[in-house]
Structures are given as structure tokens and as C-alpha cells.
């Protein structure tokens, strides 16, 4: 699938993607697929792992990893600034990293509430601002925020997480209005239940319940979510902005 976030066609060279949380799960899959499609890719996580080390060795010119923490919003700005220094531009941002904590609101400590909002909303906004400024210098770009079906369907124990993800959807729509004049598209992907680190602890019984409630009868796969993201980066989506694309097998319909 061809990807061309700035609308520059096949002549564009050294397209640069920033993927937050690219050391594992969906982020890792996006890093791998973007590199395979000819992108230069920058990502961060709290700690390096075997994947980031091996990828840096295999793609020394095209891959950049650095430590950064969603709990420290200023580290988002530092990371984006360093990406600009290394690669000179940013064409695509995927705000993939996030943190899920399940607990009833009545017992959730204030510190935990602040942490969830910071990690799932404030830090992505800070990273977006820094990357969007780089995009405006080079003719445009593409911003994709990874939301959650928790933002559109109520579930017990995730009210704060859901609030942050709903905020990210609203942020995407308003920002699409602001940045359209700079040829920057902004959309959000709203995944349903798919096999990932966040669903690894789901019991077999609850997994069966989710599958039963899902019209397609199964959980999604990480590649199916990645396919939707890569669609939004492609020439086929050049007139799509300000939208939230739900990929959930129909569980919210």
C-alpha cells in the first residue's frame, strides 16, 4: 500500500514517521511496516528492548529510538526536537502509546487520575504540537491519534481512561479544522478489542463474552488495526480529515 501523508506523490523521499510506543504491540507492527515501505521511523518507549536494539542495528540510517515517558510531557517536546535534528522533518505522527488502568472511579486515587489524563491526553497533545510545527515547515503531514471504543461505549472501571480517549477524539476533530490550511490531516482510529498487551490479561471467559457480543465473532488482530492506520496515511485517504474510524468488528453498532 502506498503511503503519502503530505500529498507529494511518488517523488517524495525520506518520509519521516513518528510512532509513539513503538517497542511492542501495535506500535512495533507500525514501525516494522513503515520501515518496509521506505519510511524513516522514530519512536520512543520508557526502555529499550531487543526489538529496538535489533531494529537500530538493521536500519542505522532510517530508525531512531530514544527513551521518553508519557508521564513527563516535556519529554515529548525533547523527543520531537531530536527527531527534527536527526531527520530534518516529520511527515506522519501516530499517537499510539497509552496506559490503561482499570478501577472504579470511587476508589481511584487522585494521583492515578492525574496520571491517566497526563499519559493518555496531555502528553499526546504536547507531542502533536511539537510534530505539527515541524510539519508546517515542509508542506504538510498526517496525524493519527489512537483512541478506543471506551470513548464511545461505556464500560465499568475505565471511566478516566475513557474520558482521556474521548478528549483525544475531540482534539482530533478540532485540530483538523486548525491544520487543514497547512495541508495537515488529522484523524483518529478507534480500535475495538484486539490481541495486544492491554488485552493479554482478559480471562478466557470474558474473551468468549466479547466474541459473542461482536458481530464478526472474534477479536481483531494487530495487523487489522495497522491496516486501517496505513490506509489513512495513503493516497487513497487524501480527502479524509477530522474523522474517527471505528475498527471493532461491529461491537459498538
SULTA-V697331 format. One record per backbone hydrogen bond with DSSP energy under -0.5 kcal/mol. NH is the residue of the N-H (numbers start at 1). CO is the residue of the C=O. E is the energy in kcal/mol with one decimal. If there is no record, write none. Layout:
NH&CO&E ; NH&CO&E
This chain:
4&233&-2.3 ; 7&4&-1.3 ; 11&8&-0.6 ; 12&9&-1.7 ; 17&40&-3.1 ; 18&92&-3.1 ; 19&17&-0.5 ; 19&42&-2.6 ; 20&18&-0.5 ; 20&94&-2.2 ; 21&44&-1.2 ; 22&19&-0.6 ; 22&44&-0.9 ; 24&21&-0.6 ; 27&24&-0.7 ; 28&24&-1.4 ; 29&25&-2.1 ; 30&26&-2.4 ; 31&27&-2.4 ; 32&28&-2.6 ; 33&29&-2.4 ; 34&30&-2.7 ; 35&31&-2.3 ; 36&32&-2.0 ; 37&33&-1.1 ; 38&35&-1.6 ; 39&34&-2.4 ; 40&15&-3.1 ; 41&62&-3.0 ; 42&17&-2.9 ; 43&64&-2.7 ; 44&19&-0.7 ; 45&66&-0.9 ; 53&49&-2.3 ; 54&50&-2.6 ; 55&51&-2.6 ; 56&52&-2.1 ; 57&53&-1.7 ; 58&54&-2.2 ; 59&55&-2.4 ; 60&57&-0.5 ; 62&59&-0.5 ; 63&59&-1.8 ; 64&41&-2.4 ; 66&43&-1.3 ; 68&45&-1.6 ; 72&69&-2.3 ; 75&72&-2.1 ; 76&72&-0.5 ; 76&73&-1.4 ; 77&73&-0.9 ; 78&74&-1.9 ; 79&75&-2.2 ; 80&76&-2.4 ; 81&77&-2.4 ; 82&78&-2.1 ; 83&79&-2.1 ; 84&80&-2.4 ; 85&81&-1.8 ; 86&82&-2.1 ; 87&83&-3.1 ; 88&83&-0.7 ; 88&84&-1.4 ; 91&16&-2.9 ; 92&16&-1.9 ; 93&142&-2.4 ; 94&18&-2.9 ; 95&93&-0.6 ; 95&144&-2.4 ; 96&94&-1.8 ; 103&101&-0.6 ; 103&157&-2.6 ; 107&104&-1.6 ; 108&104&-0.6 ; 108&105&-1.1 ; 113&109&-1.9 ; 114&110&-2.6 ; 115&111&-2.0 ; 116&112&-2.3 ; 117&113&-2.2 ; 118&114&-2.4 ; 119&115&-2.8 ; 120&116&-2.0 ; 121&117&-1.6 ; 122&117&-2.1 ; 123&118&-3.0 ; 125&121&-2.1 ; 126&122&-2.3 ; 127&123&-2.7 ; 128&124&-2.4 ; 129&125&-2.5 ; 130&126&-2.0 ; 131&127&-2.4 ; 132&128&-3.1 ; 133&129&-1.8 ; 134&130&-1.1 ; 135&131&-2.2 ; 136&132&-2.1 ; 137&133&-0.6 ; 137&134&-0.9 ; 138&135&-1.6 ; 139&136&-0.5 ; 140&135&-2.0 ; 141&183&-1.8 ; 142&91&-1.7 ; 143&185&-3.0 ; 144&93&-2.9 ; 145&187&-2.4 ; 146&95&-2.2 ; 147&145&-0.8 ; 147&189&-3.3 ; 149&191&-1.6 ; 151&148&-2.0 ; 152&149&-1.4 ; 153&149&-1.8 ; 158&155&-1.1 ; 162&158&-3.1 ; 163&159&-2.1 ; 164&160&-2.2 ; 165&161&-2.3 ; 166&162&-2.7 ; 167&163&-2.0 ; 168&164&-1.7 ; 169&165&-1.8 ; 170&166&-2.2 ; 171&167&-2.6 ; 172&168&-2.0 ; 173&169&-1.9 ; 174&170&-2.2 ; 175&171&-2.6 ; 176&172&-1.9 ; 177&173&-1.2 ; 178&174&-1.6 ; 179&175&-2.8 ; 180&176&-1.2 ; 182&179&-1.7 ; 183&180&-2.0 ; 184&179&-1.7 ; 185&141&-2.1 ; 185&183&-0.5 ; 187&143&-2.4 ; 188&243&-2.8 ; 189&145&-2.4 ; 190&245&-3.1 ; 191&189&-0.7 ; 192&247&-2.5 ; 194&192&-0.5 ; 195&220&-1.8 ; 199&196&-0.5 ; 200&196&-0.5 ; 200&197&-0.7 ; 202&199&-1.4 ; 207&203&-2.6 ; 208&204&-2.1 ; 209&205&-1.8 ; 210&206&-2.5 ; 211&207&-2.5 ; 212&208&-2.3 ; 213&209&-1.9 ; 214&210&-1.0 ; 215&213&-0.6 ; 216&249&-1.5 ; 217&214&-2.4 ; 220&193&-2.6 ; 225&221&-1.5 ; 226&222&-2.4 ; 227&223&-2.4 ; 228&224&-1.4 ; 229&225&-1.9 ; 230&226&-2.9 ; 231&227&-1.9 ; 232&228&-1.7 ; 233&229&-0.9 ; 234&230&-0.5 ; 234&231&-1.4 ; 235&2&-0.5 ; 237&234&-1.7 ; 238&235&-1.2 ; 240&237&-2.0 ; 241&239&-0.6 ; 242&186&-3.5 ; 245&188&-2.9 ; 245&243&-0.5 ; 246&244&-0.7 ; 247&190&-2.4 ; 248&246&-0.5 ; 251&248&-1.4 ; 253&250&-1.6
